[in-house]
Structure formats: structure tokens, C-alpha cells
Amino acid sequence: MKTIHQTSMKCLFPTMNQLLFALFMSMIGVTHAQTLLSSNEFFNPDFEARRPGSGTLLLTLDINTTLYSPGSSSQGDMTWNHRAGGLVQIGADVLGLATADVQLAAYTRTQNDTLVFGRELVTTTGGLLGVLGSTVTDLTDQVVGASAINSWSSTAIASNQNLTEGILYSASFTVQAGSGIDVDALSYANFTLLNGAVPVQSTGAVETLDLLSLLQLGSDPVSINFEFIAPAGFNELTFQFDAATIADVNLLGSISGNQTVLEFSNFSLAPVPEPGSLVLFSTGMLLILRRRRPCQI
């Protein structure tokens, strides 16, 4: 049996300098692929904006389309501000024996690592329900058939991000319409990235991304990839999501309870790996192999 001498063992393994060089080369690609924000960090905290209905019984149809905001809410490095516009409400008092109240309201909500633009139909009854007859059905038909624009707006501010000036980054997410939703009933659906109050252009020179046109192509869900080059002093990012319906909101489709209009998920903010990083790493490894001396065993 041949003995492997200590001097021959050196040719079997790279030197420490070679290993450090290879590690440096590989870290270039790893660093540029690091995710700065993911869905479980981004879509927090869970809360919603939904205009509350009138505390008194409204016997005539009432429509309020102004945006309502309960204020901002924060968790970690994220601060969200939800706004939702669109509340239709009507009630009835039947002979003083029973009451019914029906509301159809737009809401904006972060929940379970998603952002949801939706509507909910809520019916409240009291007293002797047997005397209501078809009252609830009649009220529901009036509410659902009302001409009222629904609108949704959510702003997410991510602080302490410390993006590197001149590096290419990607903000990616998926968006999809809810089950049975006719996206043609939407007048717009947009996404905007801002540095303070200034919109950031994508590498395609786009400031506001038209999500509705992508949804109307029929691909569901739609994958969004907004790539941009970080300017100087870019430590805080603002992500703006907006949508609204046309006046005939009933064209969104039938509703019997809670209805998702648009859902945003699978969010990620990360630097885009440089195409040359893998080539650089491979070249470095080849140089190491070429420098190795043949083994003399």
C-alpha cells in the first residue's frame, strides 16, 4: 500500500488563501440575492379600514363614497395606512315590532400576509323577525343595486431599509381578482413606489404601474416585478396600492357576504443578482483548479 506523505496532502486541498478567495467570490452573489422584505414582514400589522355605518336606523337609502381612514398602524419597520370609500346603508322599522339594517361597505385590510381590497354585506335584524317578511330582501336589493363608486387605497412605509445607491432592486408581488369578480367593473388599479413623496421610476421608465391592464389580460394571479435603481439616501420606501370601481359597482358581481375584489400577496423586496456574479465565481474556481499542482502519491 502506498503512503500518502504530508507534503503530498497539500495538493489535495486548496490553501487557506484560495478558500478565502472562493468564499469572497461566492458571497458576491449571495449578498446581491438577499431578501430585504418578505410577505410575513411586509403585510403587518393586521388591521382594516371600513367606514362604520350610522348608529341610528336610516329609513332612506344613504350613500357615502368618501375615503375613510382609521389612522395608521405600525409593527416593526412597517407602517400601514388603509383607506376605503363606499358605504351604502338603509334600514326599516316594521310596525315598531321589528327592525332591519342592511349595509354594503368597501374595506381595505391586511391579514394573513396579504393585502385585501374587498366589500362586505352586513344585515342586522331585531325584534319579532316573523313580521319582517320580504323586508330584508327588498332592502338588500336596494343596497346592492345602488350606484356608488367603491375605492381602496393602502400606503405601506418601510423604514430602516438602507438600500445601496446605484444597485438594482426588485419589488415583486402577485395580484389577483376575487372569485367571480368582473375586473371590467374597475376603473383603475395601480401600484406606485415612492421615495418620500417623489415617485420612483422603474427601469422601464414607469412611475405608476397599471395593474388593471394586466389583470384584464386574463392571467390570474398576475406576477408583478417592479425593478428600480436605488437613488442616494434611500432608507425609507413608500409602497402605494390603489383601486376604484366605476359607478355601477353591482357589475363587480353578486355578493352575499364577504367579497374579495383584489388580493395582493407573495411580496418581496430584494437586490437583483448581477449577471456577472456567477461568471466571476466560476472563473475564480477555475483559476484555483489551474493553480493546483498534480498530486505525487
C-alpha positions in Angstrom: 0.0 0.0 0.0 1.3 3.4 -0.9 1.7 6.0 1.9 0.4 9.5 1.3 3.1 11.9 2.6 2.3 15.1 4.3 3.8 17.2 1.5 1.6 15.3 -1.0 -1.6 16.1 1.1 -1.2 19.8 0.3 -2.1 19.1 -3.3 -5.4 17.5 -2.3 -6.9 20.7 -0.7 -6.9 24.4 -1.6 -4.8 26.7 0.5 -6.4 29.0 3.1 -5.9 32.0 0.8 -7.6 30.0 -2.1 -10.5 29.1 0.2 -11.0 32.7 1.3 -10.8 33.9 -2.3 -13.5 31.4 -3.3 -15.7 32.4 -0.4 -15.4 36.1 -1.3 -16.4 35.3 -4.9 -19.4 33.3 -3.8 -20.5 35.9 -1.2 -20.9 38.5 -4.1 -23.8 36.5 -5.5 -25.3 35.7 -2.1 -25.2 39.3 -0.9 -26.9 40.6 -4.0 -29.7 37.9 -3.7 -30.5 38.7 -0.1 -34.2 39.5 0.5 -34.8 42.7 2.4 -38.5 42.3 3.0 -40.8 39.3 2.7 -44.6 38.9 2.9 -44.6 38.0 6.6 -42.8 41.2 7.4 -44.4 43.5 4.8 -48.1 42.8 5.3 -48.1 43.7 9.0 -49.9 44.6 11.3 -53.3 43.1 10.6 -56.0 45.8 10.7 -58.6 47.3 8.4 -60.3 50.4 7.2 -64.1 50.2 6.8 -66.4 53.1 7.3 -68.8 52.4 10.2 -72.5 52.6 9.5 -74.9 55.1 11.1 -75.7 54.3 14.7 -79.3 55.2 14.0 -81.8 53.5 11.8 -81.8 55.1 8.3 -85.2 54.7 6.6 -84.0 56.1 3.3 -81.0 54.9 1.2 -77.8 56.6 2.3 -74.6 56.6 0.1 -71.2 57.7 1.3 -68.3 57.4 -1.1 -65.6 59.5 0.6 -62.5 57.7 1.7 -62.4 56.7 5.4 -59.2 56.0 7.4 -59.0 54.8 11.0 -55.4 56.1 11.1 -52.1 54.3 10.7 -50.8 51.2 12.4 -47.2 50.0 12.8 -45.3 46.9 13.5 -41.5 46.5 13.3 -40.2 48.6 10.4 -43.7 48.7 8.7 -46.3 51.4 9.0 -49.6 51.0 7.1 -52.4 53.5 6.4 -55.6 52.0 5.0 -58.4 53.9 3.4 -61.7 52.7 1.9 -64.6 54.6 0.3 -68.0 53.3 -0.4 -70.8 52.7 2.2 -74.5 52.1 1.2 -77.0 51.7 4.0 -80.7 51.5 4.6 -83.0 50.3 7.3 -86.6 49.7 8.1 -88.9 49.6 11.1 -91.9 47.4 10.7 -94.8 48.5 12.9 -92.5 49.1 15.7 -92.2 45.3 16.2 -89.1 44.6 14.2 -86.2 46.4 12.6 -83.7 45.6 9.8 -80.5 47.4 8.8 -78.5 46.5 5.7 -75.0 47.8 4.8 -72.7 47.2 1.9 -69.3 48.6 2.7 -65.9 48.7 1.0 -62.9 47.7 3.2 -59.1 47.6 3.0 -57.4 45.0 5.1 -54.0 43.5 5.9 -54.4 39.9 7.1 -52.5 36.6 6.9 -49.6 38.0 4.9 -51.9 39.6 2.3 -53.5 42.9 1.4 -57.2 42.7 0.5 -59.4 45.2 -1.2 -63.0 43.9 -0.6 -66.7 44.5 0.2 -68.9 43.1 2.8 -72.7 42.9 3.0 -74.0 43.0 6.6 -77.6 42.6 7.7 -78.7 43.2 11.3 -82.2 42.5 12.4 -84.1 42.8 15.7 -87.5 42.3 17.3 -90.1 39.9 16.0 -88.4 38.6 12.9 -91.5 36.9 11.7 -93.1 40.2 10.8 -90.3 41.3 8.5 -91.5 39.2 5.6 -89.7 40.3 2.5 -88.3 43.5 4.1 -84.7 42.3 4.3 -84.7 41.1 0.7 -86.1 44.4 -0.5 -83.6 46.4 1.5 -80.7 44.2 0.2 -81.8 44.7 -3.4 -81.7 48.5 -2.9 -78.2 48.4 -1.3 -76.6 46.1 -3.8 -78.2 47.8 -6.8 -77.2 51.3 -5.7 -74.9 53.4 -7.9 -71.9 54.1 -5.7 -68.2 54.2 -6.5 -66.1 52.0 -4.2 -62.4 52.9 -3.8 -59.5 51.5 -1.9 -56.1 52.9 -1.0 -53.3 51.5 1.1 -49.9 53.0 1.8 -47.0 51.0 3.3 -43.9 52.8 4.6 -40.9 50.5 5.2 -38.2 52.2 7.2 -34.6 51.2 8.0 -34.0 49.6 4.6 -30.7 51.2 3.8 -30.6 50.5 0.1 -27.3 50.9 -1.7 -27.1 53.7 -4.1 -26.8 52.6 -7.8 -27.8 49.0 -7.1 -30.7 47.4 -9.0 -33.6 46.3 -6.7 -36.9 44.5 -7.3 -40.2 44.9 -5.6 -42.3 41.9 -6.5 -45.7 40.6 -5.6 -48.8 38.9 -7.0 -52.2 40.4 -7.5 -55.4 38.6 -8.4 -59.1 39.3 -8.6 -61.5 37.6 -6.2 -63.7 34.7 -7.3 -66.4 35.8 -9.7 -65.1 39.4 -9.9 -65.5 41.1 -13.2 -62.4 43.3 -13.4 -64.1 45.4 -16.2 -66.1 47.0 -13.3 -62.9 48.5 -12.0 -61.9 52.0 -13.3 -58.3 51.6 -12.2 -55.9 49.6 -10.2 -52.4 51.0 -9.7 -49.1 50.5 -7.8 -46.6 53.2 -7.1 -43.2 53.2 -5.3 -42.1 56.5 -3.7 -39.0 58.0 -2.1 -40.7 60.3 0.3 -43.3 62.0 -1.8 -41.4 61.5 -5.1 -42.4 58.6 -7.3 -39.5 56.2 -8.2 -39.2 55.2 -11.9 -38.8 51.6 -12.8 -36.0 50.6 -15.2 -38.7 50.8 -17.9 -39.3 54.5 -17.0 -42.7 53.7 -15.4 -43.7 55.7 -12.3 -47.2 54.3 -11.7 -47.8 50.7 -12.7 -51.2 49.9 -14.3 -52.3 46.7 -12.7 -55.8 46.7 -14.2 -54.5 46.3 -17.8 -52.5 43.3 -16.7 -55.5 41.8 -14.9 -57.7 42.3 -18.0 -55.3 40.0 -19.9 -56.9 37.1 -18.2 -53.8 35.8 -16.3 -54.8 35.1 -12.7 -52.9 35.6 -10.5 -50.6 38.2 -12.1 -46.9 38.4 -11.1 -45.6 41.9 -10.7 -41.9 42.7 -10.8 -41.0 46.4 -10.4 -37.3 46.9 -10.9 -35.6 50.2 -9.9 -32.2 51.6 -9.3 -31.8 53.0 -5.7 -31.0 56.7 -5.5 -28.8 58.2 -2.8 -30.1 58.2 0.8 -32.8 55.7 0.0 -33.5 54.4 3.6 -37.3 54.6 3.6 -39.7 53.3 0.9 -43.4 54.0 0.4 -45.5 51.5 -1.4 -48.9 52.7 -2.7 -51.7 50.4 -3.8 -54.9 52.0 -5.2 -58.1 50.8 -6.9 -61.6 52.0 -7.6 -64.8 50.8 -9.4 -67.0 52.5 -11.9 -70.3 53.9 -10.6 -72.3 50.8 -11.3 -70.5 48.8 -8.6 -73.0 46.0 -8.8 -71.2 45.0 -12.0 -68.5 43.5 -9.8 -70.7 40.5 -9.4 -73.3 39.2 -6.9 -72.5 39.4 -3.2 -74.0 37.6 -0.2 -71.4 38.3 2.5 -67.7 39.0 2.3 -66.3 39.6 -1.2 -62.6 39.9 -2.1 -62.2 42.3 -5.0 -58.4 42.3 -5.2 -55.8 40.4 -3.2 -52.0 41.2 -3.0 -49.6 38.6 -1.8 -46.1 37.0 -2.1 -44.3 40.3 -1.6 -40.6 40.5 -1.8 -38.0 43.3 -1.9 -34.5 42.3 -2.8 -31.5 43.4 -4.8 -31.3 41.9 -8.3 -28.3 39.5 -8.7 -25.8 40.9 -11.1 -25.5 38.6 -14.2 -21.7 38.7 -13.9 -21.5 37.4 -10.3 -22.0 33.8 -11.2 -19.5 34.1 -14.0 -17.0 35.7 -11.7 -17.4 32.9 -9.1 -16.9 30.2 -11.8 -13.9 31.9 -13.2 -12.3 32.2 -9.7 -12.8 28.5 -9.1 -11.3 27.6 -12.5 -8.2 29.7 -11.6 -7.9 27.8 -8.3 -8.1 24.5 -10.1 -5.5 25.5 -12.7 -3.1 26.6 -9.9 -3.2 23.3 -8.1 -0.2 21.1 -8.6 -0.7 17.5 -9.7 -0.6 15.0 -6.8 2.5 12.9 -6.3 1.4 9.9 -4.4 
